[in-house]
C-alpha cells in the first residue's frame, strides 16, 4: 500500500487543488435567431454562425 513519506501541508495541498474549480460554460448568441447556445455548438434549431446547418424536421410536417 502506498504511504506518503512526509505530511503534505495545507498550502501544498491547496496549490494542487487550485485548478479543480468548476467553470461555467461559455455562451454565445446566434446573430440571426438571437438564441443562446454553447460556444462552438449549434443552436437547438440547427443554426450555427447565422447559417442553418441542420434542417428542422418540424418544418417539413
Buried (B, 14 or more C-beta within 10 A) or exposed (E): EEEEEEEEEEEEEEEEEEEEEEEEEEEBEBEEBEBEBEEEEBBEBBBBEEEBEEEEEEEEE
